[in-house]
Amino acid sequence: PDLPHLLPITPTPLDVPTKQSLPVPAMSVADFQAQHGLDEQCMRGLSELNASDQMVIMDIVNNKQYKNASAFTWSVVRRMRSDPGSVKLEYIQRHLDERCAKALNNLPKQVQEAVCSQVDVGTCRNLSANVYSKIRSMSGAGVQAAIPVMGGARGPGALRSRSPPKGPLAASTERIMAEM
């Protein structure tokens, strides 16, 4: 029957995902395995990781060119186990808004990875806001001078004050900056 009161739904600007919005996991690990034809070792390694890390790995694999899906996925699983900060950094950089990406990229690579290792991408609703709050909580004059304020009374691009260290990353950031 023809139902004229049911009009086709067209997406509104709020429905269209933006770069800073996190992708909804489009598939389960089993669906991912079926799509890419992953071998048992690769599937076992991927299945042993938490859901957040699985989501990161599936996103990276889905956004790269490779010849052997199992080999590439297994290499990302191994990197996630040995160096989760660099793998999360790769994922996070692809999903940040422009200003947050600029603030993150102004930091030394080790500090970027330290920030990203503290982010749980699986539960985070606004990745850019979460990452930026981690950046702002860092200490060390060298780090703070590189962090622009994202608006507010002093305006965009103003430098953050050199207040005393705060937050859980303060000690690790100072250690990383001292090693540089």
Backbone hydrogen bonds in HBPLUS format (Angstrom, degrees):
<---DONOR---> <-ACCEPTOR-->    atom                        ^
c    i                          cat <-CA-CA->   ^        H-A-AA   ^      H-
h    n   atom  resd res      DA  || num        DHA   H-A  angle D-A-AA Bond
n    s   type  num  typ     dist DA aas  dist angle  dist       angle   num
A0006-LEU N   A0003-LEU O   3.18 MM   3  5.75 163.6  2.20 116.8 121.8     1
A0015-ASP N   A0012-THR O   2.85 MM   3  5.24 142.2  2.00 112.8 124.0     2
A0021-SER N   A0018-THR O   3.15 MM   3  5.31 144.7  2.28 101.9 112.1     3
A0032-PHE N   A0028-SER O   2.87 MM   4  6.12 155.7  1.93 148.9 156.3     4
A0033-GLN N   A0029-VAL O   2.86 MM   4  6.08 154.1  1.93 146.4 153.2     5
A0034-ALA N   A0030-ALA O   2.95 MM   4  6.22 157.0  2.01 145.6 151.8     6
A0035-GLN N   A0031-ASP O   2.88 MM   4  6.09 157.2  1.94 149.0 155.1     7
A0036-HIS N   A0032-PHE O   3.04 MM   4  6.18 158.3  2.08 149.7 154.6     8
A0037-GLY N   A0033-GLN O   2.70 MM   4  5.40 128.4  1.97 144.3 155.5     9
A0038-LEU N   A0033-GLN O   3.33 MM   5  5.10 146.8  2.44 125.4 134.0    10
A0043-MET N   A0039-ASP O   3.01 MM   4  6.25 161.2  2.05 153.2 159.0    11
A0044-ARG N   A0040-GLU O   2.81 MM   4  5.98 159.7  1.85 155.3 160.8    12
A0045-GLY N   A0041-GLN O   2.99 MM   4  6.19 163.4  2.02 149.0 153.3    13
A0046-LEU N   A0042-CYS O   2.93 MM   4  6.13 161.1  1.97 150.9 156.2    14
A0047-SER N   A0043-MET O   2.83 MM   4  5.90 158.4  1.88 147.4 153.8    15
A0048-GLU N   A0044-ARG O   3.11 MM   4  6.25 135.0  2.33 141.8 152.0    16
A0049-LEU N   A0046-LEU O   3.24 MM   3  5.61 155.8  2.30 107.9 114.9    17
A0054-GLN N   A0050-ASN O   2.97 MM   4  6.25 155.9  2.03 154.6 162.5    18
A0055-MET N   A0051-ALA O   2.97 MM   4  6.17 155.7  2.03 145.7 151.5    19
A0056-VAL N   A0052-SER O   3.11 MM   4  6.43 155.5  2.17 146.4 152.5    20
A0057-ILE N   A0053-ASP O   2.99 MM   4  6.22 165.9  2.01 152.1 155.3    21
A0058-MET N   A0054-GLN O   2.86 MM   4  6.07 168.7  1.88 156.9 160.2    22
A0059-ASP N   A0055-MET O   3.01 MM   4  6.14 154.7  2.08 144.9 151.8    23
A0060-ILE N   A0056-VAL O   2.99 MM   4  6.26 160.3  2.03 150.9 156.2    24
A0061-VAL N   A0057-ILE O   2.91 MM   4  6.13 170.7  1.92 160.0 162.0    25
A0062-ASN N   A0058-MET O   2.94 MM   4  6.01 156.0  2.00 142.7 149.8    26
A0063-ASN N   A0059-ASP O   3.14 MM   4  6.23 122.3  2.49 137.9 151.1    27
A0063-ASN N   A0060-ILE O   3.13 MM   3  5.23 145.4  2.26 100.2 110.4    28
A0072-PHE N   A0068-ASN O   2.96 MM   4  6.17 167.9  1.98 160.1 163.9    29
A0073-THR N   A0069-ALA O   2.85 MM   4  5.88 166.7  1.86 149.6 154.2    30
A0074-TRP N   A0070-SER O   2.85 MM   4  5.90 162.9  1.88 149.4 154.9    31
A0075-SER N   A0071-ALA O   2.97 MM   4  6.15 150.0  2.06 141.9 149.9    32
A0076-VAL N   A0072-PHE O   3.06 MM   4  6.40 150.0  2.15 148.7 156.5    33
A0077-VAL N   A0073-THR O   2.90 MM   4  6.20 154.7  1.97 151.9 159.6    34
A0078-ARG N   A0074-TRP O   2.93 MM   4  6.17 162.0  1.96 150.4 154.6    35
A0079-ARG N   A0075-SER O   2.99 MM   4  6.20 155.1  2.05 140.6 147.6    36
A0080-MET N   A0076-VAL O   2.85 MM   4  6.06 151.1  1.94 145.4 153.5    37
A0081-ARG N   A0077-VAL O   3.04 MM   4  6.36 148.7  2.14 146.2 154.3    38
A0082-SER N   A0078-ARG O   3.01 MM   4  6.27 155.5  2.07 149.3 155.8    39
A0083-ASP N   A0079-ARG O   2.63 MM   4  5.36 160.3  1.67 150.8 157.0    40
A0088-LYS N   A0084-PRO O   2.91 MM   4  6.03 169.1  1.92 155.3 158.7    41
A0089-LEU N   A0085-GLY O   2.90 MM   4  5.95 147.9  2.00 138.9 148.5    42
A0090-GLU N   A0086-SER O   3.11 MM   4  6.29 155.9  2.17 139.6 144.6    43
A0091-TYR N   A0087-VAL O   3.16 MM   4  6.50 157.3  2.21 147.5 153.2    44
A0092-ILE N   A0088-LYS O   2.71 MM   4  5.85 173.2  1.72 159.9 162.1    45
A0093-GLN N   A0089-LEU O   2.93 MM   4  5.90 166.7  1.94 152.6 155.6    46
A0094-ARG N   A0091-TYR O   3.16 MM   3  5.56 136.0  2.36 105.7 116.8    47
A0095-HIS N   A0092-ILE O   2.91 MM   3  5.22 148.3  2.01 110.2 120.0    48
A0101-ALA N   A0097-ASP O   2.95 MM   4  6.07 161.7  1.98 157.9 163.9    49
A0102-LYS N   A0098-GLU O   3.00 MM   4  6.20 152.0  2.08 145.2 152.6    50
A0103-ALA N   A0099-ARG O   3.05 MM   4  6.32 158.5  2.09 146.0 151.3    51
A0104-LEU N   A0100-CYS O   2.90 MM   4  6.14 161.2  1.93 153.3 158.4    52
A0105-ASN N   A0101-ALA O   2.85 MM   4  5.98 162.2  1.88 148.7 154.0    53
A0106-ASN N   A0102-LYS O   3.06 MM   4  6.18 128.2  2.34 140.1 151.9    54
A0107-LEU N   A0104-LEU O   3.11 MM   3  5.59 161.4  2.15 113.4 119.3    55
A0111-VAL N   A0108-PRO O   2.99 MM   3  5.36 121.3  2.34 108.3 122.9    56
A0112-GLN N   A0108-PRO O   2.93 MM   4  6.26 156.2  1.98 155.6 163.6    57
A0113-GLU N   A0109-LYS O   2.99 MM   4  6.27 160.6  2.03 152.9 156.9    58
A0114-ALA N   A0110-GLN O   2.99 MM   4  6.20 147.6  2.09 138.7 148.0    59
A0115-VAL N   A0111-VAL O   2.91 MM   4  6.15 156.8  1.97 151.9 157.1    60
A0116-CYS N   A0112-GLN O   2.97 MM   4  6.24 168.1  1.98 152.5 155.5    61
A0117-SER N   A0113-GLU O   2.91 MM   4  6.00 147.0  2.02 143.9 152.3    62
A0118-GLN N   A0115-VAL O   3.05 MM   3  5.47 148.9  2.15 108.4 117.8    63
A0119-VAL N   A0116-CYS O   3.19 MM   3  5.30 162.5  2.22 106.6 112.0    64
A0123-THR N   A0120-ASP O   3.29 MM   3  5.90 147.2  2.40 113.9 120.8    65
A0124-CYS N   A0120-ASP O   3.21 MM   4  6.17 131.7  2.46 148.9 162.3    66
A0130-ASN N   A0126-ASN O   2.99 MM   4  6.21 160.4  2.03 156.8 163.1    67
A0131-VAL N   A0127-LEU O   2.89 MM   4  6.05 171.0  1.89 159.1 161.0    68
A0132-TYR N   A0128-SER O   2.89 MM   4  5.96 162.5  1.92 147.9 153.7    69
A0133-SER N   A0129-ALA O   2.97 MM   4  6.08 152.1  2.05 142.2 149.4    70
A0134-LYS N   A0130-ASN O   3.15 MM   4  6.45 148.4  2.25 143.5 151.8    71
A0134-LYS N   A0131-VAL O   3.10 MM   3  5.12 119.6  2.48  95.1 110.1    72
A0135-ILE N   A0131-VAL O   2.94 MM   4  6.28 154.7  2.00 151.5 158.9    73
A0136-ARG N   A0132-TYR O   2.89 MM   4  6.12 163.6  1.91 152.0 156.0    74
A0137-SER N   A0133-SER O   3.07 MM   4  6.18 136.5  2.27 135.9 146.5    75
A0138-MET N   A0135-ILE O   3.17 MM   3  5.52 161.1  2.20 110.4 116.1    76
A0143-VAL N   A0140-GLY O   3.06 MM   3  5.38 125.2  2.37 105.9 119.3    77
A0144-GLN N   A0140-GLY O   2.93 MM   4  6.16 173.5  1.94 166.8 168.0    78
A0145-ALA N   A0141-ALA O   3.03 MM   4  5.96 156.6  2.08 146.0 151.2    79
A0146-ALA N   A0143-VAL O   3.05 MM   3  5.43 142.6  2.19 107.7 118.3    80
A0147-ILE N   A0144-GLN O   3.15 MM   3  5.24 162.7  2.18 106.9 112.3    81
A0149-VAL N   A0158-ALA O   2.73 MM   9  5.33 158.3  1.78 159.0 166.4    82
A0157-GLY N   A0149-VAL O   3.09 MM   8  5.52 147.4  2.20 161.7 162.2    83
A0155-GLY N   A0152-GLY O   3.11 MM   3  5.31 151.2  2.19 105.6 114.5    84
A0158-ALA N   A0155-GLY O   3.41 MM   3  6.00 161.7  2.45 131.5 132.0    85
A0170-ALA N   A0167-GLY O   3.33 MM   3  5.70 164.8  2.36 111.0 115.5    86
A0173-THR N   A0169-LEU O   2.85 MM   4  5.82 157.1  1.90 158.8 165.4    87
A0174-GLU N   A0170-ALA O   3.06 MM   4  6.20 162.1  2.09 148.3 152.9    88
A0175-ARG N   A0171-ALA O   3.05 MM   4  6.26 154.5  2.12 145.9 153.0    89
A0176-ILE N   A0172-SER O   2.97 MM   4  6.18 159.2  2.02 145.7 150.9    90
A0177-MET N   A0173-THR O   2.88 MM   4  6.07 166.7  1.90 155.4 159.0    91
A0178-ALA N   A0174-GLU O   2.92 MM   4  6.01 145.9  2.03 141.1 150.3    92
A0179-GLU N   A0175-ARG O   3.12 MM   4  6.34 142.0  2.27 142.4 151.7    93
A0179-GLU N   A0176-ILE O   3.18 MM   3  5.22 126.5  2.49  95.2 108.6    94
A0180-MET N   A0177-MET O   3.31 MM   3  5.28 143.4  2.45  95.0 105.0    95
